[in-house]
Amino acid sequence: MAFDSDTAPQAFAALGHAGRLSVFRLLMRFAPRPVRPTEIAEALHLKANTLSGYLSDLMDAGLVSSTRDGRSLYYKVDMKSCEGLVGYLVNDCCRGRPDVCLPFESTEPERARPYRVLFLCSGNSARSIMAEALLRDLGDGRFTAYSAGTTPSGAINPQTLDLLARNGHETVGMHSKDISEFQGEGAPDFDFVFTVCDTAASEDCAPWVGQPLSAHWGLPDPVKAEGTEAERALAFAKTYEALRRRIEAFTALPIERLDRLSLQSEIDTLSTL
């Protein structure tokens, strides 16, 4: 959707309401993956009819689109329209002035440190711990890996530790951490933040220091797997292998040569591996 002085006010009005903005922000955290209304309502504690009205307004403004899969309806942010709205602000309202537009240019200065990457899940006992260990060992010194939980369990799951040890990862010093350790004064500047569970992606976190790129790499929680001991072990192994595929692909990206938009597209795509 192209925005101009006639259409842009509707988009700004749609985002000018706290409830609609919260829905838009949640959809953006899951982007490009579409989200079911029930997931949105549960995460934001909204009644179905209230959410329906918010989504309708956002769709009328051209900011959100819907798709149907069988009997289920899914919603996602229309990224092209959002790009058009930002472009309208920069190029029309700001007249493309260099002093205004330069902050939006994609410039990558020579790096004086490794990329800092944070993996988030709810308990920080399995998925995010695996991701931290994988990136630390596969990153070839280009990355510093961290992990945390929105509601940490306080201890790493024993099956996680066994799996990491079997695959040659050192686990001494790793522990379950609260997200608050990486927020506020003194927190590290992150370059990337990845959520690896839907619960963490739904959390309305404060803005991160350093304006990192973020993506949602949601995976089922192996800790909640049921069945025999072998079936539970298989759930952990599948989670580990999925994270390994994504992190191997992530570390292979030519990060230094990609602008922010291209890099965002690449890390979003990795969620399908």
C-alpha positions as a Markdown table, in Angstrom:
| # | Residue | x | y | z |
|---|---|---|---|---|
| 1 | Met | 0.0 | 0.0 | 0.0 |
| 2 | Ala | 1.3 | 3.4 | -1.0 |
| 3 | Phe | 0.9 | 6.2 | 1.6 |
| 4 | Asp | 0.3 | 9.8 | 1.0 |
| 5 | Ser | -1.3 | 12.8 | 2.8 |
| 6 | Asp | -4.7 | 11.2 | 2.4 |
| 7 | Thr | -4.0 | 7.6 | 3.5 |
| 8 | Ala | -1.2 | 8.1 | 6.1 |
| 9 | Pro | -3.4 | 9.7 | 8.7 |
| 10 | Gln | -5.5 | 6.6 | 9.0 |
| 11 | Ala | -2.4 | 4.5 | 9.6 |
| 12 | Phe | -1.2 | 6.9 | 12.3 |
| 13 | Ala | -4.6 | 7.0 | 13.8 |
| 14 | Ala | -4.7 | 3.2 | 14.0 |
| 15 | Leu | -1.3 | 3.1 | 15.8 |
| 16 | Gly | -2.3 | 6.0 | 18.0 |
| 17 | His | -4.5 | 3.8 | 20.2 |
| 18 | Ala | -2.8 | 1.8 | 22.9 |
| 19 | Gly | -4.7 | -1.4 | 22.3 |
| 20 | Arg | -4.2 | -1.4 | 18.6 |
| 21 | Leu | -0.5 | -0.5 | 19.0 |
| 22 | Ser | 0.0 | -3.5 | 21.4 |
| 23 | Val | -1.5 | -5.8 | 18.8 |
| 24 | Phe | 0.7 | -4.4 | 16.1 |
| 25 | Arg | 3.8 | -4.7 | 18.3 |
| 26 | Leu | 3.1 | -8.3 | 19.1 |
| 27 | Leu | 2.6 | -9.2 | 15.4 |
| 28 | Met | 5.8 | -7.4 | 14.6 |
| 29 | Arg | 7.7 | -9.5 | 17.2 |
| 30 | Phe | 6.4 | -12.7 | 15.5 |
| 31 | Ala | 7.0 | -11.4 | 11.9 |
| 32 | Pro | 7.1 | -12.8 | 9.3 |
| 33 | Arg | 5.2 | -15.7 | 10.9 |
| 34 | Pro | 1.4 | -15.2 | 11.0 |
| 35 | Val | -0.3 | -15.5 | 14.3 |
| 36 | Arg | -3.7 | -16.9 | 15.3 |
| 37 | Pro | -6.2 | -14.6 | 17.0 |
| 38 | Thr | -6.4 | -16.9 | 20.0 |
| 39 | Glu | -2.6 | -16.5 | 20.5 |
| 40 | Ile | -2.9 | -12.8 | 20.3 |
| 41 | Ala | -5.8 | -12.6 | 22.7 |
| 42 | Glu | -4.1 | -14.9 | 25.2 |
| 43 | Ala | -0.8 | -13.0 | 25.1 |
| 44 | Leu | -2.5 | -9.6 | 25.5 |
| 45 | His | -5.4 | -10.6 | 27.7 |
| 46 | Leu | -8.0 | -9.3 | 25.2 |
| 47 | Lys | -11.6 | -10.3 | 24.7 |
| 48 | Ala | -12.3 | -11.8 | 21.3 |
| 49 | Asn | -14.6 | -9.0 | 20.2 |
| 50 | Thr | -12.1 | -6.3 | 21.3 |
| 51 | Leu | -9.3 | -8.0 | 19.4 |
| 52 | Ser | -11.5 | -8.4 | 16.3 |
| 53 | Gly | -12.1 | -4.6 | 16.3 |
| 54 | Tyr | -8.4 | -3.8 | 16.7 |
| 55 | Leu | -7.4 | -6.2 | 13.9 |
| 56 | Ser | -10.1 | -4.8 | 11.6 |
| 57 | Asp | -8.9 | -1.2 | 12.2 |
| 58 | Leu | -5.2 | -2.2 | 11.5 |
| 59 | Met | -6.3 | -4.0 | 8.3 |
| 60 | Asp | -8.3 | -1.1 | 7.1 |
| 61 | Ala | -5.2 | 1.1 | 7.6 |
| 62 | Gly | -3.2 | -1.3 | 5.5 |
| 63 | Leu | -0.8 | -2.3 | 8.2 |
| 64 | Val | -2.0 | -5.9 | 8.8 |
| 65 | Ser | -3.1 | -8.6 | 6.5 |
| 66 | Ser | -4.9 | -11.9 | 7.0 |
| 67 | Thr | -4.7 | -15.4 | 5.5 |
| 68 | Arg | -6.9 | -18.5 | 5.9 |
| 69 | Asp | -5.6 | -22.0 | 6.3 |
| 70 | Gly | -8.6 | -24.3 | 6.3 |
| 71 | Arg | -10.9 | -23.1 | 9.0 |
| 72 | Ser | -8.2 | -21.1 | 10.8 |
| 73 | Leu | -7.5 | -17.4 | 10.2 |
| 74 | Tyr | -4.0 | -15.9 | 10.7 |
| 75 | Tyr | -2.8 | -12.3 | 10.9 |
| 76 | Lys | 0.6 | -10.8 | 10.2 |
| 77 | Val | 2.1 | -7.4 | 9.7 |
| 78 | Asp | 2.2 | -6.2 | 6.1 |
| 79 | Met | 5.9 | -5.4 | 5.9 |
| 80 | Lys | 5.7 | -3.7 | 2.5 |
| 81 | Ser | 3.1 | -1.3 | 3.8 |
| 82 | Cys | 5.1 | -0.5 | 7.0 |
| 83 | Glu | 8.1 | 0.2 | 4.8 |
| 84 | Gly | 6.0 | 2.5 | 2.7 |
| 85 | Leu | 4.7 | 4.3 | 5.8 |
| 86 | Val | 8.3 | 4.9 | 7.1 |
| 87 | Gly | 9.3 | 6.0 | 3.6 |
| 88 | Tyr | 6.4 | 8.5 | 3.6 |
| 89 | Leu | 7.7 | 10.0 | 6.8 |
| 90 | Val | 11.3 | 10.2 | 5.6 |
| 91 | Asn | 10.8 | 11.2 | 2.0 |
| 92 | Asp | 7.6 | 13.3 | 2.2 |
| 93 | Cys | 7.3 | 14.8 | 5.6 |
| 94 | Cys | 11.1 | 15.2 | 6.1 |
| 95 | Arg | 11.7 | 16.0 | 2.4 |
| 96 | Gly | 14.6 | 13.5 | 2.3 |
| 97 | Arg | 16.8 | 16.0 | 4.1 |
| 98 | Pro | 20.3 | 14.4 | 4.8 |
| 99 | Asp | 20.4 | 15.6 | 8.4 |
| 100 | Val | 17.1 | 13.8 | 9.1 |
| 101 | Cys | 17.5 | 10.8 | 6.9 |
| 102 | Leu | 21.1 | 9.8 | 7.6 |
| 103 | Pro | 20.2 | 8.0 | 10.9 |
| 104 | Phe | 18.1 | 5.6 | 8.7 |
| 105 | Glu | 21.0 | 4.8 | 6.3 |
| 106 | Ser | 22.5 | 1.4 | 6.7 |
| 107 | Thr | 26.2 | 1.9 | 7.5 |
| 108 | Glu | 28.3 | -0.8 | 9.2 |
| 109 | Pro | 31.4 | 0.7 | 10.9 |
| 110 | Glu | 34.5 | -1.5 | 11.3 |
| 111 | Arg | 33.8 | -3.7 | 14.3 |
| 112 | Ala | 35.9 | -3.4 | 17.3 |
| 113 | Arg | 34.3 | -6.4 | 19.1 |
| 114 | Pro | 32.4 | -9.6 | 18.3 |
| 115 | Tyr | 28.7 | -9.5 | 17.6 |
| 116 | Arg | 26.7 | -9.9 | 20.8 |
| 117 | Val | 23.7 | -12.2 | 20.5 |
| 118 | Leu | 21.0 | -12.9 | 23.1 |
| 119 | Phe | 18.7 | -16.0 | 23.0 |
| 120 | Leu | 15.5 | -15.7 | 25.0 |
| 121 | Cys | 12.9 | -18.3 | 26.1 |
| 122 | Ser | 10.6 | -18.6 | 29.1 |
| 123 | Gly | 12.5 | -20.9 | 31.5 |
| 124 | Asn | 16.1 | -20.6 | 30.2 |
| 125 | Ser | 16.6 | -24.2 | 30.9 |
| 126 | Ala | 16.7 | -25.9 | 27.5 |
| 127 | Arg | 16.2 | -24.1 | 24.2 |
| 128 | Ser | 18.0 | -20.8 | 24.9 |
| 129 | Ile | 20.8 | -22.6 | 26.7 |
| 130 | Met | 21.3 | -24.9 | 23.8 |
| 131 | Ala | 21.5 | -21.9 | 21.4 |
| 132 | Glu | 24.0 | -20.2 | 23.7 |
| 133 | Ala | 26.3 | -23.2 | 23.7 |
| 134 | Leu | 25.9 | -23.7 | 19.9 |
| 135 | Leu | 26.7 | -20.2 | 18.9 |
| 136 | Arg | 29.6 | -20.0 | 21.4 |
| 137 | Asp | 31.2 | -23.1 | 19.8 |
| 138 | Leu | 30.2 | -22.6 | 16.2 |
| 139 | Gly | 30.8 | -18.8 | 16.0 |
| 140 | Asp | 34.6 | -19.0 | 15.4 |
| 141 | Gly | 35.1 | -16.1 | 17.8 |
| 142 | Arg | 32.9 | -13.7 | 15.8 |
| 143 | Phe | 30.1 | -13.8 | 18.3 |
| 144 | Thr | 29.5 | -13.5 | 22.1 |
| 145 | Ala | 26.5 | -15.6 | 23.0 |
| 146 | Tyr | 24.1 | -15.0 | 25.9 |
| 147 | Ser | 20.8 | -16.5 | 27.0 |
| 148 | Ala | 18.1 | -15.6 | 29.5 |
| 149 | Gly | 14.5 | -16.4 | 30.4 |
| 150 | Thr | 11.4 | -14.2 | 31.0 |
| 151 | Thr | 10.5 | -16.5 | 33.9 |
| 152 | Pro | 13.6 | -18.5 | 34.5 |
| 153 | Ser | 13.4 | -21.9 | 36.1 |
| 154 | Gly | 16.6 | -21.2 | 38.1 |
| 155 | Ala | 18.4 | -24.3 | 36.9 |
| 156 | Ile | 19.3 | -25.9 | 33.6 |
| 157 | Asn | 17.3 | -29.0 | 32.8 |
| 158 | Pro | 19.5 | -32.1 | 33.4 |
| 159 | Gln | 18.7 | -33.5 | 29.9 |
| 160 | Thr | 19.9 | -30.3 | 28.4 |
| 161 | Leu | 23.2 | -30.7 | 30.1 |
| 162 | Asp | 23.6 | -34.3 | 29.2 |
| 163 | Leu | 22.8 | -33.6 | 25.5 |
| 164 | Leu | 25.3 | -30.7 | 25.3 |
| 165 | Ala | 28.0 | -32.8 | 26.9 |
| 166 | Arg | 27.4 | -35.7 | 24.5 |
| 167 | Asn | 27.8 | -33.2 | 21.6 |
| 168 | Gly | 31.1 | -31.9 | 22.9 |
| 169 | His | 29.9 | -28.6 | 24.4 |
| 170 | Glu | 31.4 | -27.3 | 27.7 |
| 171 | Thr | 28.7 | -26.4 | 30.2 |
| 172 | Val | 30.8 | -25.3 | 33.2 |
| 173 | Gly | 29.6 | -21.9 | 34.3 |
| 174 | Met | 26.4 | -22.0 | 32.3 |
| 175 | His | 23.3 | -21.2 | 34.4 |
| 176 | Ser | 19.7 | -20.2 | 34.2 |
| 177 | Lys | 19.4 | -16.3 | 34.1 |
| 178 | Asp | 16.6 | -13.7 | 34.3 |
| 179 | Ile | 16.1 | -11.3 | 31.5 |
| 180 | Ser | 16.6 | -8.4 | 33.9 |
| 181 | Glu | 20.3 | -9.2 | 34.0 |
| 182 | Phe | 20.5 | -7.8 | 30.4 |
| 183 | Gln | 18.3 | -4.7 | 30.8 |
| 184 | Gly | 18.9 | -1.3 | 32.4 |
| 185 | Glu | 22.1 | 0.5 | 33.2 |
| 186 | Gly | 25.3 | -1.4 | 32.5 |
| 187 | Ala | 23.6 | -3.9 | 30.2 |
| 188 | Pro | 25.6 | -5.0 | 27.1 |
| 189 | Asp | 24.7 | -3.5 | 23.7 |
| 190 | Phe | 23.2 | -6.4 | 21.7 |
| 191 | Asp | 23.5 | -6.8 | 18.0 |
| 192 | Phe | 20.9 | -9.6 | 17.7 |
| 193 | Val | 18.1 | -10.9 | 20.0 |
| 194 | Phe | 16.4 | -14.1 | 19.1 |
| 195 | Thr | 13.3 | -15.5 | 20.9 |
| 196 | Val | 13.1 | -19.3 | 20.7 |
| 197 | Cys | 9.7 | -19.8 | 22.3 |
| 198 | Asp | 6.3 | -18.2 | 21.7 |
| 199 | Thr | 5.9 | -17.1 | 25.3 |
| 200 | Ala | 9.1 | -15.0 | 25.2 |
| 201 | Ala | 8.1 | -13.5 | 21.9 |
| 202 | Ser | 4.8 | -12.4 | 23.4 |
| 203 | Glu | 6.4 | -10.6 | 26.3 |
| 204 | Asp | 6.4 | -6.8 | 26.0 |
| 205 | Cys | 10.0 | -6.2 | 26.9 |
| 206 | Ala | 11.6 | -2.8 | 27.3 |
| 207 | Pro | 13.6 | -1.6 | 24.3 |
| 208 | Trp | 17.1 | -3.2 | 24.1 |
| 209 | Val | 20.2 | -1.2 | 24.4 |
| 210 | Gly | 21.9 | -0.9 | 21.0 |
| 211 | Gln | 18.8 | -1.3 | 18.9 |
| 212 | Pro | 19.6 | -4.9 | 17.9 |
| 213 | Leu | 18.0 | -6.8 | 15.1 |
| 214 | Ser | 15.5 | -9.4 | 16.3 |
| 215 | Ala | 13.8 | -12.5 | 15.0 |
| 216 | His | 11.5 | -15.2 | 16.3 |
| 217 | Trp | 12.9 | -18.7 | 16.0 |
| 218 | Gly | 10.1 | -20.5 | 18.0 |
| 219 | Leu | 10.4 | -24.1 | 18.8 |
| 220 | Pro | 8.4 | -26.5 | 21.0 |
| 221 | Asp | 9.6 | -26.8 | 24.6 |
| 222 | Pro | 11.3 | -30.2 | 24.9 |
| 223 | Val | 11.0 | -30.0 | 28.7 |
| 224 | Lys | 7.2 | -30.4 | 28.3 |
| 225 | Ala | 7.5 | -33.5 | 26.0 |
| 226 | Glu | 5.6 | -36.5 | 27.3 |
| 227 | Gly | 6.0 | -40.2 | 26.7 |
| 228 | Thr | 8.8 | -42.7 | 27.3 |
| 229 | Glu | 12.3 | -41.7 | 28.3 |
| 230 | Ala | 13.4 | -42.4 | 24.7 |
| 231 | Glu | 10.6 | -40.2 | 23.3 |
| 232 | Arg | 11.5 | -37.3 | 25.7 |
| 233 | Ala | 15.2 | -37.7 | 24.7 |
| 234 | Leu | 14.2 | -37.5 | 21.0 |
| 235 | Ala | 12.3 | -34.2 | 21.7 |
| 236 | Phe | 15.5 | -32.7 | 23.1 |
| 237 | Ala | 17.6 | -34.0 | 20.2 |
| 238 | Lys | 15.2 | -32.6 | 17.6 |
| 239 | Thr | 15.3 | -29.2 | 19.3 |
| 240 | Tyr | 19.1 | -29.2 | 19.4 |
| 241 | Glu | 19.3 | -30.2 | 15.7 |
| 242 | Ala | 16.9 | -27.5 | 14.7 |
| 243 | Leu | 18.9 | -24.8 | 16.6 |
| 244 | Arg | 22.1 | -26.1 | 15.1 |
| 245 | Arg | 20.8 | -25.8 | 11.5 |
| 246 | Arg | 19.7 | -22.2 | 12.2 |
| 247 | Ile | 22.9 | -21.2 | 14.0 |
| 248 | Glu | 25.1 | -22.7 | 11.4 |
| 249 | Ala | 23.3 | -20.8 | 8.7 |
| 250 | Phe | 23.4 | -17.6 | 10.8 |
| 251 | Thr | 27.1 | -17.8 | 11.3 |
| 252 | Ala | 27.6 | -18.3 | 7.6 |
| 253 | Leu | 25.8 | -15.0 | 6.7 |
| 254 | Pro | 28.0 | -12.2 | 5.4 |
| 255 | Ile | 26.8 | -9.9 | 8.1 |
| 256 | Glu | 29.3 | -7.2 | 7.5 |
| 257 | Arg | 28.2 | -6.8 | 3.9 |
| 258 | Leu | 24.4 | -6.8 | 4.4 |
| 259 | Asp | 22.3 | -3.7 | 5.1 |
| 260 | Arg | 19.9 | -3.9 | 8.0 |
| 261 | Leu | 16.8 | -4.6 | 5.8 |
| 262 | Ser | 18.6 | -7.4 | 4.0 |
| 263 | Leu | 20.0 | -8.8 | 7.2 |
| 264 | Gln | 16.6 | -8.7 | 8.9 |
| 265 | Ser | 15.1 | -10.7 | 6.0 |
| 266 | Glu | 17.8 | -13.3 | 6.2 |
| 267 | Ile | 17.5 | -13.9 | 10.0 |
| 268 | Asp | 13.7 | -14.1 | 9.6 |
| 269 | Thr | 14.1 | -16.8 | 6.9 |
| 270 | Leu | 16.2 | -18.9 | 9.2 |
| 271 | Ser | 13.2 | -19.6 | 11.4 |
| 272 | Thr | 12.0 | -22.0 | 8.7 |
| 273 | Leu | 15.1 | -24.2 | 8.7 |
